[in-house]
Every structure is written in C-alpha cells, then in structure tokens.
Amino acid sequence: MDQIAFYQAKLAYEIDSWDVAERQKQGAALLLVDGRSPAAYAAETLPGAINLPHRGITAESTAQLPRDVLLVTFCDGIGCNASTKTALKLAELGFSVKELQGGVDWWKRDGYPTVQGGTCCDINMAADCGCGG
C-alpha cells in the first residue's frame, strides 16, 4: 500500500470531533454510538448519542439501528478501545461506521459539550468500567 492509499483508507474509517460537529451543523445523517458501559454513558456522553455497549452487539440488538446513516462510534479516548470493538462489530453487521478519534476526551478538549446519558439501547451489561471490558 502506498502512502496516499494509506491515508485515504485511514480517513475512510476515522473521523475527528470537528468533522462530526460540522456534519451535525449541516444536518448530515449520522448517529453517535457510545460503546462504553451504561454507567459510563449515564455519567457523561456526547449530545444525541445512544449507548450500545460493544459486548452486547448482535444482529438482534442492532435491528432498530438505521442502515442509511453513518454510525460514529466512540469511548473515553485513546486509553480505551471500546470504540474500536464497537466499530468492528457494527461493520461486521453491515453498517457504515467511522470511529471518533480521541473519544469523549478529545471531544471535550476541542471545546464541544457533553451531557449525561439518556437513550440506552436495551442491552443488559454487568460491567461498570468505562470501556465495558
């Protein structure tokens, strides 16, 4: 793979907070998916995000998700890989997915607001750690 192809591929699968915010301002169809535990989601998440912990992702648990929008997965940040696990599982199920670089941490560093979570998908998770294990 040459250098140009590498960077094109990287941009095809990753997105940063500025690009998410700009797409939201423009009314682009995207859905923020918090792959962390329900406890971490309830404490702090991105506005408009749903909670879909990666451990509970199946065809059945994602049946209600839209297939015609970009799903943007995220977690705490660079020390957590729940966003990667969430993105992989959703991609395996045929969804269009990008992973938010830096997660909640970089979202806040870039000056964007966070909220307490409120829209959980119906997945029962035992783990309370931020990354959902």
N, C-alpha and C positions, 0 to 999 in steps of 0.2 A: 504494500500500500504506500503510495507516495504521500508527501506531506499535505498537499491540498486535499486529497481524498480523506486523509485522517481528520483534518479539521472540519470538513463538510460532514463527515459521519458523526463527529462529536456534537456539532450543533444540531444535528437531526434528533439527538436523544437527550440533550440537556437544554435548560432554559434558566435565565437568571431572574432575579426579582424585578428588575427594571422592565424586562420584556413581558413578564406576567402582568405587571401594573399597566403597561401600555396597551396590551391586548384587552385588559378589562375596561380601560377607558374607551377603547374603540368598539366595545361591545362584542368582541370576538367570543365565540363559543369555546369555553374551557371550564373544566371542573377541577378544583383543588382537592387533592386526596391526601389526608393526613394518615400515614401508615403506622403511627405510633399507637400506644395503648390508649384505651378510653380515659384513664386517669390523666395522662399527659395531655391528651386532646382537651379534656374538660378544663384543665388549668390554663392553657394558652394555645391558641392556634391562629391560623390566618383567616381573615374575614371571608365568609362564604364557603369555607372548607367543610367537607364531610369527613367523618372518621371511618376508616376501613383498615383496621389492623392487618398487617400482612399475613399473620399466622392463620387467619380465618378466611382468606380469599379462596373462593371456589367459583365454579360456574354458577352455582345456585346463589351464593351470597352476592354476586355481582349482576344478577339478572336484571335488577332495577336500574343499573347504570346506563346512561345514554351511550349509544355507539357512534353518534355523529358529532361528538365533540372531543377535543384534546383533553386527556386526563393528565394533570400535573401532580406528580407525587412529591411528598416532602416528609421530613422528620426534623429532629433537633438541629442537625448541622453536620459538619464534617466528621464528628466523632460518633455518628450514628449511621447505620446502614439500612434502617427500616425503609427509607425511600427507594433504595435500590431493590430491596426484596419485593416491595410493593409494585414497583415498575416492572420488574421481571415477571411476576405472576400475572399482572394485568396484560402485559404484552403477549404472554403465552396464551391468554384467553381471547386474543384478537383485538384488544383495544389499542387505540392510538395514544401513546404515552410519551411524556418527557419528564425528566427528573429535575426538580428545582435545585440548583446549585446553592449550597450553604444552608438550606432549610430555614427553619424559624430564626436561627441565629443571624444569618446574613440578611434575611428579610428585615429584621429589626435594625441591624447595622445600616442598612440603606434607607432607614427612616420611615418605613411603612408600618402601619398599626397592626396590632394583634388583638384578639378577642378571646373570651372564654368560650369553649366549645359548646355546641348546642344541637348539632344534627348528626347523631351517630347512626351508622348502619347497624342492623340487628345482628351483631356478631358478639357472642359472649367470650370475653377474653379474661383469663386468670391473671396474666402478668400485669404489674403496675409500673414496670420500668418504662422510661420514656420511649425506648425503641421497640418495646413489645417483644424483646428477646430475640 
